[in-house]
Amino acid sequence: MSNTSKVTRLPVEGMTCQSCVRAITNALSLLEGVEQVNVNLEAAEALITHDPIHISYAQLKEAIEDCGFDVIISTETLTVLGMTCQSCVRSIQGALSDLSGFIHVNISLEQKEAIVVYDPLVIQQSKIIETIEDCGFDVIADDKINDHQATQDKQPVEILSFEESKSETTSVNTIQLEVRGMTCASCVTSVEKALKSHKAVTHVSVALLAERATVTFDPSLIQPDVLAQIVSDAGFESKLIQRKQDDVLQLQVYGMTCASCVGSIERGLKQTTGVLDVSVNLMTETAKVRFDVNLTTPRMIVETIESLGFNAILASTTKDTQLESLSKVREIREWKLAFIECLFFAVPEFFIAMILPMFSWSHFVTEIPVFLPGLYLMQVTQLLLALPVQFGVGQRFLRSALVSLWHGSPTMDVLVAISTLAAFSFSILSMFHGILIRSPTPPSVFFDTSTMLITFIVLGRYLENKAKGKSSSALSKLMSLTPSTALLVTVDENHVVLTEKKIPSELIAENDLLKLLPGDKIPADGEVFSGTTTIDESMVTGEVDAVSKQVGDTVIGGTVNGLGTFIMKATRVGSDTALSQIVKLVEDAQVSKAPIQGFADYVAGYFVPTVVFLGLATLVVWIVLIKVLGVEHMPASLQKDINAGGEGGWFFVCLKLCISVIIVACPCSLGLATPTAVMVGTGVGAENGVLFKGGAVLENGKAVNKVVFDKTGTLTVGQLELVKAAAWSRKEDERMHMLILAALAESYSEHLLGRAVVAYGKQFTGLEVLDTLASSVENFTSVTGFGIACDITLNSQLPKALAPTVRHVLEACADKSYGIVIGNKRWLEEHHGIGLSDEQDQIYQSQGALGYTCVLVGINGVASGFISLSDRVKPEAKQVIATLHAMGIQTAMVTGDNELTARCIAEQLGIEEVHAGVSPNGKTQIVKSMQEQSITRKTTAWSWRSWWPKLSSQHGYLPLYQETNGLQQKTVVAMVGDGINDSPALVAANLGIALCSGTDIAMEAADVVLMRNHLSDVVAALDLSKVIFRRIRLNLIWACIYNMVGIPLAMGLFLPWGYKLHPMMAGMAMAASSTSVVMSSLALRWSWKKRPLASIKQSRKNNRRHEEEEVSLLMSDTDEMELCSFDETNGLLDERK
């Protein structure tokens, strides 16, 4: 570092991944005067060490903005009075440089002003003025210039798991809390209500199944730990999920015996380059190390500790905790033990209450008095059996109910507590009443009701949690794909392995060489360094067939090696790997709520109070009816129960009805209807290579009725190939001569067209490098949108590897110079005066009509021939379009290519609506204009949806249909693309779908990411979103029907017909209702299969043959011309006359 070097901090907005970090780092590193660059994604800033003499902060800012990111800075022009010399200037500069958020200052002693550049999100103008005044000068703010203002509307901030992120203003933070103990939508409402009751909280989102609460709050008013305590006070287990920081390492250290061991480790680590802070705890044998990821790695830290004579391993990570949470391991174990405990007491309780009275001799046992007159052995036994269940296992319900009532947000546990306590309390009162009146017969008690209710509810919770654990199995599998260890190797220059060492996967660093044996899981993203193999990528991409890998090919972490042994070079590790990004995306999708969830949340807010009111109303109404009308006027089944209960039997029966009402009602089924379907559905999508970014995406996907495709790289392969090469001359030598010169000229071009011509030239000549054919290439000119031109002098010494068919052509023209012009018709005619005859122009136009990109070649001022190139349509594209049409979805194509080429591709695929020659902004405008249009939805004559327009607009596609009078609907647009130029349109569309082969920016902008570069997954994404949403509706309908039927049945409305609901049966029904909803969602795992694509009668091969014949006919009209055509099936030139 030079003496004049300084460190400039620039805040950078718009970075989303490590690709963004690398782009900025590479751009800045190339600038003269830049010595070191450190870009921090989490802090959203760039620290640049540079020589201010050679490069200014303004140039650094411009370089970052050229990469497509925003640098948010403000500039203040201040008048500073009292400066007399350069010492005053240096004093102000030194004081300002100590401020956090200060970037740069330019002070003019003559003009008495200071231009200060700073980060407005970190420091305010008042602080800058105060600092200068503290130096002994007077300050007047003359002007304020904002170098940057956001002009675009902010997109919703994506809240990442384990991450604390700043919101748009510095006074608002967003954190995530782990919340355990929630069972239904009422619990969700309780948590949200508790958090929102604090004035510092601005937004709360609670995910039931993921057990996460995302809280946005003002950190100046409350601390995150206090928020966790608020949730705990509401009756749920809660803790703050700490930020996942790649620069903080938790280690378990073994071998420490005293304080000097601690000091030794701390001193040793602090001397390590890149280690910022160390904290070692002797009692817990742990070490917490904060380090700079750009200067050191976790493995280097572990090796440093080991070199000091201690053993160190990575501490248990949050991934293990999250896997346990997702699979509900703790909950399943707790509820299973609770059920076994209940069963131990419930079986004898049930026998005494229900089975024993059925025997004729039972009165000899049941009527045995004990201790006091009116107190009987069986009642005491039942009490003793009920106590452990009611106040042992049942205490969790009672505690939760008390807390929720205290906070004014009653949950399902309140219903359980009320019903079981009512049965238990009535039984106790009945026993006391029997003692008081010295009852000669055992009083009516139903301890068995409270005991069996809790037993059935606990069983339901156990089954429900087992089902919930399976609902997140897809995410658990993804998180478990990374192996625990990797084989680190060193090699010599011949790639021979010198050393091998097994290390934890978490210690892998970029550029490490790792050896993979057959069957090993790949521990990180990278590329094949040596060897060949096949890789099973099905768990990550959904691709069933194994993929062959050669040296230089990329490999994805979490995939499985085949039969080969190879060495890979790690390029992306830790949270930067593709698998980690997929896991994070699926996590966020499963945590987010679908808009339809609002219905369940709304109902849950009123559900419990309403049910309690209905239960009490049932009790009061039946008591009044019995007392006013008399028992003899009651339904027969009710009379039987009242008479069997003896004295006071009427109250016993009414209380049972009340308990049945309270216990049969189930808000759990409503609360689980949406999140379980979203979790299972997004998991199924991930297993098939379709990644949804949340529940709202599913709701948009099910309504899509128009799909807009980008052309290049989406509908087509995205790689141009030379398909035809024709010379206007009859002479064979001149035709081949033209192809060689064209390939030589294009070897100096970076255009995609040029690369295709060069690739063919290398194949045609048999050479790896074409430069050896020319002694010089001069006056090279390239004009975007037109073509290239240059002067080429051929070499007299031809390489030995040159193909014989080409050698004799070049030997005749060695040492000769040629003026080469290659491009479109305007480039040749207007810029170089090379015209075409009518016949030549007709053939040139016919190539465009066939969908080819045709370039003309001129040599020494004369038209020599043309070369046609084509970006092949993807094999599955035509079937995908046909399938979308069969689903009732319209299609369109938007491209920047010319009209003729676009129309030709569209005709091949069956797309009627084409927008060609469109810029990226133009694509956005087209998508928006489509959204403003109405679309006619085709329906079937037999479909009830055609008779009920309101519901029809909310449903997905129908199967193969017969066209009838359609319904007018709003156009819901899905945009499919893969490039940076598609990103604005992806954002503007109702549903943005990005192919994984595309850019990181396109995938960030999209709502759905397809891990395979296969268009059939577009159909799968739309189909799956419709299926998931239908399942959500089915779950909600079932939950509503259950409560609408169950509650009236429990209230006794069907007693006149002999139908009633015993409290124990109500408990079973309640447990079954929530479990059935979860099982319904789980059915998606085996019921959904990818929709088969529509069959196409005419193959692409037949279409291509038809096109070839058409061109041949055009050529045959020109007798004086001979056509040289490149046959893409065998790569050879053939003649057609």
N, C-alpha and C positions, 0 to 999 in steps of 0.2 A: 504494500500500500504506500503510495507516495505521500509526501508531507502535505500536499494540497488536497488530498482526498477528503470527501465528506460523505456522510450517510444521509440520504433523503428518503423519507417515508411518504408513500403515496397511497391513499385509500382507493381501492379498486372495487367497483360494483359490477356484478354480472357474472362473476366466476361461479361455476356450478360443479366442477369436477377437476381431477388432476390433469386432464387434457388442457383445460383452460390455464392451469398453473404452468404447464410446460410451454404452452404457446407464448405466454408473456415472458417467461424466463428466456426462451430462445430469442425472442425479438429484442429484448434489452441487452442480452449478452453480445449480440452482433454489433452494437453501437460502440464507436470509438470513445474511449474515456471511461467506459463502464468496467469496473474491476470485479464486482461481485453482485449477484442478484439473489434475493431470498423472498419468494412469494408465498404468503401464508393464506391458505384457502379459508380457514376458520375465522381468522382475524380480518379477512377481506382487505389485505394490504400488501404492498410491495416495498421491501427495504433494499435500496440500491446504493451501493458504495461506488462513487464515481469521482472523476476529476472535474470540478466545476469550470476549469479553464477550457476544457475541450467539449463539455456537454452540459447544458443547463437543465433545470427541472422542467422547463417548458418542452424541451425536446424529448425528455423522458415521458412526460404526459402524452405527447403526441404519438409516441411509439406504442404506448399501451392502448390508446384510443384507436389506432390503426388496426389493432388486433380484434377490434369489435367490442371493447369493454369501456366502461365509463370511469373517469377519474373525478371524484367529487371533491372539488376544492373551491375555496373562496379567496378573493384578493381584496385587501383593504389598503387604501391609500391614506396615510396619516401624515399630518403636518406635525413635525417634532421641533419644538423651540428649545434653545439652550445648548445645542451642539456647537462646539468650537474647533474640534480637531478630530483626527482619525481615532484617537483613543476613545472619544465619545461614541463613535460609530461601532468600534469593537466591543465596547461595554454593552451597548444595546443588542448587538448580534449575539453575544455570549448569554445574556439574560434570556432572550427569546428562544435560543437553541435548547434550553433546559425544559421548555414547556412541552407537555404531551400534546400532540396534534399540530405542532409547528412544522412547516415544511421548508420555507425559504423566505429570506428578506433581502431587499435591495434598498440600501440607504444612500441618499444623495445629500452630502454635506452642504453643497452650494444651494440646492433648492429647498433644503430643510424639510425633506419628506422621506418617509419609509413606506415602501410597498411590501406588504406582508402577505404571504401565501400560507394558508392553513386549512386544516380539516374542520369544517363547521359542525360536524357531528361529535367532535371531541372537545373543541375549545371555542369559546365565544369571543366576540370582538372586545367586550368589556375587560376580559382577562388579559388580552394583549395590551390594551391601553394601560391597564393597571401595572403591568410588568415594566413597561417603558417608563411610567411615572415613578416607579420605585427606584429607577436608576438616576433620578434627579432631573428629569426633563418634563416639559409640559407637552401635552398631546392634544391635537384637534383632529377629529375624524372628518376628512374632506369629502371622501367618496367611498362608495362601496360597489365593487364589481363582482358579480357572480360569474365565475368562469364556467360553471356548469349548472344547468337546471334540468331536472327530469321533465321530459316532454311527453313521455308515454305513460299511460295509466299503469299503476302497479298491478302486477299479477299477485294472486294470493301467495303468501309466503309458505313454502313447504316446510312443515315441521318435521325434522328428521329424528328418528329414534335415538336416544341417549345423547341428545344434543340440545344445548341451550343456545338460542339464536336471538340476535337483536332484531327488533322490529324497525319500522321506518323512523321512529324517533328514539332518541337515546333514553327516554324516560320509560320505555316499555320493554319488558323482557318476556320471553316465552320459555317455559320449562315443561318437563313431563314428570308426572308422579306415578308410581306404581300403586295401584289400589286393589287390595284383596278383600274378599268377602262379599262382593256384589253378586246377586243372584237373579235380579230381574230389572225391568225398566224403572220400577219404583226406587230401587237402590241407586240407579244412575241419576234419577231426579234428585234424590237426597244429596248426593255428592255435589251435583251442580248447584243446588240451592245453597248448600253450606259454603261453597267457595264464592259464589256470586254475592253472598251477604256481606262480604268485605268490600269496602269502597275502592280498594287498590286493584281489585280484579276486574278486568275489562272483558274477558272472554274465557269461556270454559267449554271444553269438548271432552266427553267421557266415553270410552269404548268399553263395553261390557265384557266381551270375550277376551280382548287383549289385555284387560285389567290395566288400562292406561288412562290418565287424565292429563290433557294438554291445557295449560293455564297461561293466559297472557295477563300480565300485571305490571304495576308501577313499582319498581324496586326501591324507590325512595320512600315508599309507604309501608312496605312489608317485605320480609325476607322469605326465600323459598322454603326454608325449614318450617316457618310458621304456617305456610300453606299446607304442608304435609300434616302438621299438627291439627289444623282445622278439619281435615278429612278424617284423621284418627278420632277426633272428638265426636264426629258424626257417626262413629261406630264401625269404622272400617280400618283395616291395617293399611298404612300408607307410609311410603318413604320416597325421598327425592331420587330420581334417576340422574346420576351425575353425568356431566358432559363426557362424551367419549372423545378422549384426546389422544391422538397418536404420539404426542410428546410427553406423556406421563406413563411410566412403567411401574407396575406393582410386582415385586419379587418376593419369593420366600427364600430366606437365607439360612443355611444350616452350618453349624460349627462355631457359632459365637458363644463365648463363655463369660465375658465380662465387658465392662465399659470400654476397655482399650481395644477390644475387637470392633466395637461400634465405631470408635474414632478412626481406626485403621481403614475400615471400609469407606467411611465418609471422606477421609482425606484422599484415598486412592481414586475415588470416583470424581471428586471435585477437580483433580488434576487432569482428568480425561477431557480432551477437546470436545466441546459440544454439550457437556453436562452442565446444566444451569443450577440445579438445586438437588440436594440429597437429604433424605430423612430416614434414619435406621432405628428400628425399635427392637431392643434386646428381648423384651418379654414375649412379644408376639412373633419374633424372628422374621420380621418383614422389613422391606426397604422400598421406599417410594422415591423414584428418580424422575426428575423433570429434565428433558433434554431437547436439543435442537435437532430435528429430524434431518436437516441438511448437512449436519456435521458429524453425527454419529448414529449408530443403530442399536437396537436392543441387544443384538448378539455381541457387539463390542462391549457393551456394559456388563453383560453376563460374564464374558471372558475376562474382563478386568477384575471382577469379584473373585473368579476362580483363580486368577493369577496371584491373588492375595492370600490364598490358602483356604477359601471357603467354598461351599457349594451353593449354587443359586439356581432356582427354577422359577418359571413364571407362576404367579399366583393365580388362583381360580378366577376365570374371567366372567364377565357378565353374560357371555353366551351360554354358559352352563346354567346359570340362573334363569335365563330367558327360555331355554329349552325345557327346563323343569316347569316353568310357568305355563308354557304353551301346551305341554302334554298333561297338565293338571295333576302331576305326580303327587304333590302334597295333599291336594284336595281329595283325590281319589283314595289315598291312604287314610286320611282322617275320617271321611264319610263311611268307608268300609269298616273301620274299627268301631265307629259309632253305631252302625247298623248291627254288627255282631253283638255289641253290648245291649242294644235295644231288644234284639231277638232273644237274648238270654232271659230277660224279664217278661217280654211280651207273650212268649209261648205259654208259660204257666198261667199268666194273667188271662189270656184268651180261653184257656182250658177251663179255668175256674168260672169265668163269667158266661161262656157260651156253650161249652160241651157238657160240663158236669150237671147243670140243671136238667139235661135231657134224660138222665137216668132216674128211675122211679125211687131209688134209694138215696138220692142225692140230699133229701132234706135232713137225713141223719147227720150229714157232714156240714151242710150249709147253715143249719140252725143251732150249732154248738155255741153257747154264749161264753164269753171270756171277760174276766176282770169286773165288768160292770153290767148291770141289767140293761138290756137293749143294745149291747155291743157284742158282735158275733165274730167268730174265728175267721170266716171266709172274708168278711169285709176288712178285717185287720190285715189279713194276708194280702189281699188285693192292694191295700194302701201301701204296705211295705214293698210290694213289687212295683208299684207305680212311682214311688218317690225317686228312685235312681234315674228313671227315665224322664220324669217331669222336670226335676231340678238338677239332674246330672247331665245327661245328653241334651235335654231341652234348654239348659241354661243359655246356650248360644243364641237360641231364638228369643228368649226372654231379654237377654242383655241388648241384643240388636234392636228389639222392639222398643225398649225403654229409651235408647239413644235416639232412634228415629222419631219417636213421639216428642222427645225433648226438643228436637230441632224442627218440629212441625212438618216432617216429611215422612209419613208412615209408609212402610214397605210391606212386602209379603210376610215378613216375620211377625208383624203386628197381628195379621190374621191368624197365623199359627198360634201365637201366644194367647190371643183372646179366646180362641176356640178350645184349646187344651186346658187353659186355666179355668174356663167356665165349667168344663166337665169335671175337672179335679175339685174345684171349689164346691160345686153343687154336691158332689159325693161326700165331701167332708161335712158340709152342712147337714146333709141327710143323716149321716152317722150321729152327729150331735143331737139332731132332732129325735132320733131313735132312743138315745140315752136319756134325754129329757123326759120323754113320754113313756120310758120303759117299754118300748115296743116289743110285743110277744113274737113278732116275725122280723126277719132281716129287712132293713130299709132298702129302698131302691138306690143303688149306686152305679155309676159307670166309669170306674177307674180304667176299665178296659178300653173305653173310647179314647181317653187322652193318651194312654200308652200306645194303642195301635195307630192312632193318628201320627204321633211322633215317629213311630217305627216306619210307617209307609212314607212319610215325608223324607226321612233320612234315606230310605231306600231310593226314593226318587232323585234326591240330590246326588247320591252315589252313581246311579245310572246316567244322570244328566251330565255329570262331570266326566265320566268315561266317554260319553258321546262327544262332549266338547273337546276333549283331548284328541279324539280322532279327527275332529273337524279342522284342526290346525296341523294335521300330519304332513301336509305338503310343505308347509314352511319349515317344520321341524326337520324334514328330510333334506331340504335345501341347506339348512344351517349345519347339518351333520356331514355334508359332502366333503368338506375340507379335512384331509387327514391330519392326525395329531403330530406326526413326525415327517421329516424329509431327509434324504440322503445328500448331504453337501459334499461336493468333490472339487479337487483341483486337478488341472490337466496341463500337459506340456504343449509345445507348439504343434505337435502332431495329433493332438486331442487324445493322447493316452492318459488314462486316469492315474494320478500320482498318489492321492490320498482320498479317503472316504471318512465321513463323520456324520452320525445321525444326530439331528438337531430338532427341537420343537418347531412346528410350522410357523409359529408366531415370530420366530427369530430370523426368518428368511428376509434378506435384503435385496434390493434391486441389483441386477447384474450377477447374482449368485448363480453358480452352475450346480444343477441338481440332477442326480441320476435316477431314472425311472426304470423299474423292473416290470416284467409282465404282470398285469393285474393291479399294479399300484394306482392309487388315486393321485392326480396331479395337484400339488400343494399350492400353486400360484399361477398367475397368467404369465406366459412367456413365449419363447420361440424355440424351435428345435435347433440345438447347437451341433449335434452330431448324431447319426443313426437315423433309422426309419422305423415307423410303426403304424398301427391303426389305433384310433381313439374312439371310444364310445362316449358321445356327447349328449345322449338322450336325456339325461337328468337335468341338463342345463338348457339345451336348445330345443328338446323335443324331437330331434332328428333320430330316427330309428336306426338307420344304417351306420355302421362304423365308418369313420372318415380317415383316409390315408394321409399320413404326415411325412413330409420330407424336410431336409435341412432348410431353415428359414421360415417354415410354416408356423403359424401361431397355434398355441395350445391354451385351453381354458382351464383355470383352476376348478377342482371338483369333478372333472371328467375322469374316466377310467382308461388306463393304458391297456392296449391289447396284448398281442404276443411278442411284440418287439421290445428291445432294450435300447434306450436312447438317453442322451444328455440334453437338458433344456437350460436355457438362460432365462432367469426370472426378470420380467420387465415391469410387472405391477403386483404389488404385495399388499397384505393387510386389507384395509377397507377400500383400497383402490381397485381390487380385482373385480372382474365381471360378476362373479358369484356373489360377492359382498354387495354390489350395487343392486343385483336382482333381489337378494334377501331384503335389503332396505326398502326397495320399491314395493315388494309384496307386503312387508310389515306395515308400511304407511297406508297401503290400500285396505288392509284388514282393520286398521285402527280407525280409518275415516268412516263417517256415517253416510249412508245413502239418504237423500232427501225424504224418502218415504218413511224413514225411521221416525221422523217428526210426528207422525200419526200415533205411533206406539208411545212415544214420550209424552204426548199430550194426554192420551187416555190414562197413562200411568199416574199422572198428577192428580187425577180425580178418582182413580179406581178404588183404592183401599178405603177412603172415607165413605164412598158410595156403598161398598159392600158391607161395611160395618153398620151403616144406616139401614140397609135392606135386612141384615140379620136381626137387628133390634126390632125393626118394623114387623118382621115375621113373628118374633116372639110375642110382641104386644097384640098383634091382630088375632093370632090364634087363641091367645088367652081370652081376649074379649069375646071371640066367637064361641068358645066353649062355655064361658060363663053366661053369655046372653042367650044362646040358642040351646045350650045343654049338650051333654055328651051324646045323647040318643040321636041328635040331629047331625052328628059328625059323620064323615065317611067311615065305612065299615072297618077299613084297615087301621084308621086312627082310633076308633072305639076299642078295637082289640088291644092295641098298645096301651091305651089309657087304663083299661080294666086289668091288664096284666101287671101294671105298675102299682096296683093297690092304692092306698091313700096317698094323695099327692101325685098320682101317676099322670094327671093332666099336665102339671108343670114340667114333669120329667119329659114328656113327649114334645111339648112346645120348645123346651130348651134344646132338645136334640135337633129339631128343625132349624132352630137358630144357628146351632153349631155347624150343621150341614151347609147352610148358606155361606157362612164365613169361610169354611175350609175348602169348599169346592171351587170358589172363585180363584182364578190363577192369572195374575199379571205377568208371571214368568214367561208363559207361552207367547204373550204379546211382545215382551221385551227381547226374546230370543229369536223371533221370527226373521228379522232382517239381518242382524249381525252374523248368525250362524250360516245363513245362505251366502252372504258376502264372503265370509272366511273360507267356506268350502269351495265356492265358485272361483274365487281368485286363486286358490290353491290348485284347483283343477286346471285353470288357465296356465299357471306357472309350469305345471308338469307337462303341458303341451306347447310350451314356448310362447304363450300369450300372456303378457303382463299388463294388468289393469292398474291404473293409478287412483283407485278409490271407488267408493260406492256410487258417487255422483256420476262417474264415468259409465258405470253399468246402466244407470237410468237413462243417460243420453244415448248409449249404444242400442238399447232396445227400441228406441224411437226413430233410428236412422232410416230414411227412405230414399236417400240419394248418396252415392259414393263418387267422389271426384278423385281421379288418379293423376299423379304426375307421370310423364312418359319415361324419360331417360332414367334408367336404374330402378324403376318401379315396375312398369309394364314391360320394359325391355331389360336385357341383361346388363346394359351399361358399358359394354366393351365393343367398340367398333371393329368390324372385320372387313377385309377386302373381299368382295364377292364377285366383282367383274373388273376386268382391265381390257380396254379395247383401243386399237390403233386405227387411225383413219387410212393408213398406208397399207398397200398389199404386201409389202416386204416384211418377211419374218424378222430379219436382222433389225430393222428400224423399230419394230414393235417391241422386241425385247430390249433394245437400246433405250427406248422411252421409259420402260419400267425400271431399269437400273438407274437412270439419271433421276427419276422421280424419287426413288428410295434414297439416293444419295442426298438430294436437296432436302428432303423432309427429315433426314437424320439431324439437322440443325434446328428443327422446330420442336416445340414442346406441346403443340396442339394434339388433341386426341386423334384427329384425322391423320396427322403426320405419323403418330406412333403406329397406327394400323398399317400404313404404307410401309414404314420401316420394318415392322415385324414380318410382313410378307416378303419384303426385299431380302431379309436375312434368310428366310426359308428358301426363297427362290435361288439365291446365290450360294447357299451353303456356308455363309460366313457369319461369325459372331459379331464382328465389327466391320461396318461398311466403309469407314474412313480410309482404309488401306487402298480402296479403288481410286481415290482422287488424290492428286498431288497438291491441289489447292481448291478452296471454296471461298470466293470473294464476293463482296458487295451484297451480302445477304440482307434481304428486307422482308419483314413480316408485318402485315397490316391486318389488324383484327377485323373479322367480318368479310375479308376479301381473299387473301391468300399470301403466297410468298414468291420471292424472286431472288435469283443468285446467279453467279458465273462459276462454272465448274470446269476444272482442267483434269482430265483423266490421267491416271498414273501409267507409266510405261512398264513398271514392274508389277505384275499381277501375282497375288498370293496363290500358293500351291493348293490351298483348300477350295479354290473357286470351282464351282460346278462346270463340267465340260461344256454343257449346252450354252453357258454364258461366256466361257473363255474365248471362244472363236469370235463372238460378237465384239468383245472389248479389245481384242488384239488388233482388229482392223481400225480402231479409232483411238489408239494410245497416244498420249501427249496432246490430244486435241481439246480445245476449249468450247464450251457450250453455254449459251444464255438460257436459263431455265425459268419458266413462269408456271406456277401451279395455283389454281384457285377457281373462283366462280366465273360465270360468264362476264359479269361487269368488270372484274379484275383484268381479264384478258382483253376485252374490247375497249373499255374506256381508259385504262391506265397503260396498256401496252400495245394497243392497236392490232390485236390479233382477233380476226373475225371468224365466224363459222358459216358454212354453207347451209342452205335450207335443210338438206338431208341430215347434216350433222346436228343442227339445232333440234330437229325432230327427235333424234335418238337421245340427245341430251335431256330433252323434256320428258321423254318416256321413262328415263331412269328415276326422275323425281316422282313420277306418277306411281311407280312401283314401290315407293317408300325408301329408295336409296338416297344417300347423300353423294352427289356426283361432283367431282372436281375435274377441271380441264387441265391438260398439260400442253404447254407451248415450248418449242425448242427453236432457238435462233429466230424468233419472230414469226414462226409458223405453227398453226395448230397441229399437234401431233396425235392426240387421242384423249381418252378420258379414263378415269378410275372411279368406280362406284364402290361405296362402303355402306355397310348396313349394321345397325345395332339390332341384333336378333331379338325378336319377341320371346319372352319367357315361355317355356313349353306349356305351363299350366294356365297362362293368362286368359286364353279364349274360354276355357272351361270355367274359370272363376267368374268371368263376366256373365256367361250363360247361367251360372248358378245364382248369381245376384239377381238377374232378371227373373229367374224362377221363384225367388223369394219375394218378388214384388218390389225390388229396389232398383231405382234408376241409376244409370252410370254416366259419367262424363270424363273427358280428358282435358287437362290443362298443361300446356307445354310451351317452352320458349322456342321450339323448332319451327321450321317453315310450314306453311299451310299444306302443301302437297304431301310432304312426308308424314305429317300428323294425320291427315285424312286417310292416307294409305294404311297406316298402322291401325287406326280406328276401325276401318272397314274390315280388316283381317279379324279383329277382335269382336266386332258387333257393337261397337260404341257409336251412338248416333250423334251425341253432342260433343263438339270439339272446339276448343279455344286454343289457337296457335299463336306463336310469336308474342307470348305474354311475359312480362317482367315479373319478378317476385312480388312487387307491390300490386301489380295487375292481378296476380293470382288471388291475393287477399281480397281485392275489390270484387272479383268474380264470385268468390265464395260468399261474400256478404250479400251480393245481389241475389244469389240463389236462395239465401235464407229468407229473403223478403218475398219470394214468390210462393204461390200455392201449388200443390201437387195433387194429382188425381190418384187416389189409392184404389187399385183393382181388388175386388172382393168376389166371393163366390155367391151364387144365388141361394145356396142352401145354408150359408153361414148366418147365424143369429146376429153376428156383428154388423152385417149390412142393414139389419133392421134397427140396430141400436147405435146410432152414430156416435153418441157421446162416449160409450165404452170402447167402440171400435178404434177411436183415435188414440186410446191408451194402450192398445194391445200390439203385440209384435206381428210379424208376417204370418200369412197363412201358407199352408203347403201349396203344391201345384194347383193353380186356380183356373177357373174358367172366367173370362173377362165379362163383366156386367157393368151396370152403371156404377161408377166409382164415387168415392167420397173425397171432398176437398179437404186437404190437410196442409198444415204449415210444413215447409220443406226443412227437414233436419239433415244437415250435411255432414258427412264424414270425409275427411281429406286424407289421402294416402300418399306419403312421400318419403324421401330418404336423404335429401340434401339440405344444405344451409339455406338455399334459395326457397325451400319449401316451408321453412320454419314459420314465417308470418302467416301463411295460409293454414298451417296446422293449428296455430293459436286461434285464428279467427273462426275455424270450423267448430261445429257443435261437438265433433269427436275427431281428434287428431290421431292418426295411426302412422307410426314410423317403423320402417324396416330396420332391423339391427345392423345391416350392412352399411347403413348410412352414417351420418356424422353425429357426434355427441350432442351438438346443438339441436339437431332435428329430434333426437330422442328426448332431450330435455323439454322441448316444446310440445311433444305429443302427449296424448292421454293414454294411449295404448302403444306398447312396444312389442313388436314381433321379433322373437329371438332368432327365427330362421328367415332367410331371405327367400321366402316362398309365399306367393300371393294367396295360396289356399288358406293361409292363416288369417287373412282378412275376413273370409267367410266364417272361419271358426270363431273369430273374435265377436263378430256381430251375432252369430248364432248363440254363442255361449252367454252373451250379455242378455239376450232375450230369454234364454232358458233360466238363468239365475233370477231375473226379475219376475218371471212367471212363478218361480218357486217361492220368492218372497211374498207375492200376492197370495199364493196357495196357503202359505204358513199363516199369514195374517187372517185370511178368511176362516181357516180352521180354528185359530185361537178365538176369533170373535164368535163363531158358531158354538164352540164349546161353552163359552161363558154365557151366551144367549140361551142355550138349552139347559146347561147345568144349574144355573142359578134359579130359574123358575121351577125346575124339578125339585131342587133342594128346598125351596120355599113352600112346597106342598101344593102348588097349583094343579098338579095332576093327581092328587089324592082321590078325587071323586071317581077316577078310573082305576084306582088301585096302584098307582105308580108313586113310589117315594124313594128317597135317597138316604140310607143310613150314614151316620157320620164316618164310619170306617170306610164305606164304599166311596164317600166323598173324598176322603184322604187319598185313596187309591187312584181315583179319577184325576185329582189334582196333580199327583206325582206323574201319572201317565201322560197328562196333557203337555207338560213342558218337555218331557223326554221324547214324545212323539214328534214335536216340532223340530228338535235337534236331529232326530233320525230322518225326518223328511228332508232336511238340508243335506245330511250325509248321503242320502240316496243319489245326489248329484254325482258323487264320485264314481259310481258304477253305471248310472243310467245315461250320462251324456257321452256321446261319441262324436267325433268329428263328422260333420255332414259330408257325404260323398259328393264330389263335383259332378255337374251335369255332363253327360256324354256328348261328344261332338262327332257327327257322322263323318265329316270330311277331314282327314288328317292334315296336319301342317305340311307334310311331305307332298301331298297331292296339290295343295295350294301353291307350294313353291314350284312344282313341276309345271303347273298351269302358267305361272308367271314367266318361267324360262321360255316356254313355247311362244308366249306372246311377244317377248323381246326378239326371239329368233325370227318370227314372222316380220317384225319391223325391220330387222337387219337385212333380211333376204330381199327387201325392196331395193336395196342399194347394191347393184351388181358389181360396181367398181370397188367395193369396200370389203375388206376381210376383217372379221371380228376375232379377237383373242379374248377368251372368257376364262375367268378363274373359277374352277369347279370346287366349291367348298367341301365336297365330300371326299376328294382325294388329294386336294392341294396342288393339282397340276394345271397347266395351261392347255386348252384345247382350241382348235380352230373351228369357226363356223362361218360358212359362206352364204 
